Amino acid sequence: LLWQGFFCGNLRKMSVESYQSFDKSGTVYAILRCSTREQAKEGREGLNGQRKIIEAYVKQHDLADPIWVEDLGVSAFNFKNIKAGNLGQLLSQLLKKPVKGNHPKLLFAFASRLTRAEPIEAIYQIQTFVRHGIDIAFCDSGIELNKSLETMQFSVMFHQAFMQVMQSNKESKDKSYHTSNAHETMREKLL
């Protein structure tokens, strides 16, 4: 726990310092995603909550007004949001040709808005985007992933992103488990 506290404290410090290498001139895309209409209405995790977090991030870092991309009813558990929906279409367009000059930026309020997939697969997918020249930011934690980070910063940021993706995946599995157990419990009671 002591090491984790030290690591997280230094990560916050590095995140602020590393922002200087985050390209401010590229197109900014703000991605809003919820799996269900009910989730879309919920406070911090809902669409309005995500919008507020992203708007604060844009203002704090003096970025251009974002183009808002909304996916409602698209799961992020097995990359469904990357394969289908508005985010999937945007990524297809961005990946068609090499990024030269200004890097596009994808802003997510939380890591879970990008993916809830298995952590190793999710990080591989994120690395693919970053290597192509697409910058990614998780606004709540200040994690910014881009090609111009120094090796040490890149390594630390990816470690922190991995931890957030792992937590998102665990939350999805826990919800699935509790939901299936609730059905099983009700079935047993009925029997």
MOQUI-V59396 format. One record per residue. N is the residue number from 0. RES is the residue in one small letter. OMEGA is omega in whole degrees, -180 to 180 (* if undefined). NEAR is the number of other C-alpha atoms within 12 Angstrom. Layout:
n: [N;N]
res: [RES;RES]
omega: [OMEGA;OMEGA]
near: [NEAR;NEAR]
This chain:
n: [0;1;2;3;4;5;6;7;8;9;10;11;12;13;14;15;16;17;18;19;20;21;22;23;24;25;26;27;28;29;30;31;32;33;34;35;36;37;38;39;40;41;42;43;44;45;46;47;48;49;50;51;52;53;54;55;56;57;58;59;60;61;62;63;64;65;66;67;68;69;70;71;72;73;74;75;76;77;78;79;80;81;82;83;84;85;86;87;88;89;90;91;92;93;94;95;96;97;98;99;100;101;102;103;104;105;106;107;108;109;110;111;112;113;114;115;116;117;118;119;120;121;122;123;124;125;126;127;128;129;130;131;132;133;134;135;136;137;138;139;140;141;142;143;144;145;146;147;148;149;150;151;152;153;154;155;156;157;158;159;160;161;162;163;164;165;166;167;168;169;170;171;172;173;174;175;176;177;178;179;180;181;182;183;184;185;186;187;188;189;190]
res: [l;l;w;q;g;f;f;c;g;n;l;r;k;m;s;v;e;s;y;q;s;f;d;k;s;g;t;v;y;a;i;l;r;c;s;t;r;e;q;a;k;e;g;r;e;g;l;n;g;q;r;k;i;i;e;a;y;v;k;q;h;d;l;a;d;p;i;w;v;e;d;l;g;v;s;a;f;n;f;k;n;i;k;a;g;n;l;g;q;l;l;s;q;l;l;k;k;p;v;k;g;n;h;p;k;l;l;f;a;f;a;s;r;l;t;r;a;e;p;i;e;a;i;y;q;i;q;t;f;v;r;h;g;i;d;i;a;f;c;d;s;g;i;e;l;n;k;s;l;e;t;m;q;f;s;v;m;f;h;q;a;f;m;q;v;m;q;s;n;k;e;s;k;d;k;s;y;h;t;s;n;a;h;e;t;m;r;e;k;l;l]
omega: [179;179;-179;178;177;-178;-178;178;178;178;177;180;180;-178;179;-180;-176;-177;179;179;180;-175;-178;-171;-179;177;-179;177;178;-174;176;-179;171;-178;-178;177;178;178;-179;-177;-175;-177;-173;-177;-179;-177;179;177;178;-179;-179;180;-180;179;178;179;180;-179;-178;-175;175;178;177;176;-176;168;-175;179;-174;175;179;-180;179;-179;176;-173;-179;179;179;-180;179;-179;-176;177;-176;177;178;178;179;-179;177;179;-177;-177;-178;-178;-179;177;177;178;-174;-179;173;-180;174;-180;176;178;-178;176;-179;178;176;-176;169;-178;175;-172;-178;179;-179;180;176;180;179;178;178;180;-177;179;178;180;177;178;-180;177;171;-167;-177;-176;-179;179;-180;-179;180;-176;-173;176;174;-174;-179;180;180;-179;-180;-179;179;176;-180;178;178;-180;179;178;178;178;179;179;179;178;179;179;178;178;180;-180;-179;179;-180;178;178;179;179;179;178;179;179;179;179;178;*]
near: [7;8;10;13;11;12;18;23;17;19;29;23;19;27;36;23;19;29;31;17;23;36;31;26;19;24;25;34;34;42;43;46;43;39;30;18;17;14;24;25;18;16;16;20;29;28;34;22;25;36;34;23;30;39;30;22;32;30;16;15;28;19;27;23;22;28;25;26;28;31;33;27;23;30;31;34;32;23;28;26;34;32;22;20;26;26;35;25;19;29;33;20;16;26;22;14;12;18;22;13;13;20;31;38;41;45;47;44;39;40;43;43;49;47;45;41;34;27;30;21;20;33;33;20;28;36;26;21;32;32;23;27;32;41;40;45;43;39;38;30;30;36;43;48;48;39;32;24;28;21;14;15;28;29;22;27;39;37;25;33;40;33;26;32;35;27;23;27;32;21;20;25;19;15;16;15;15;14;14;14;14;14;14;14;14;12;11;10;9;8;7]
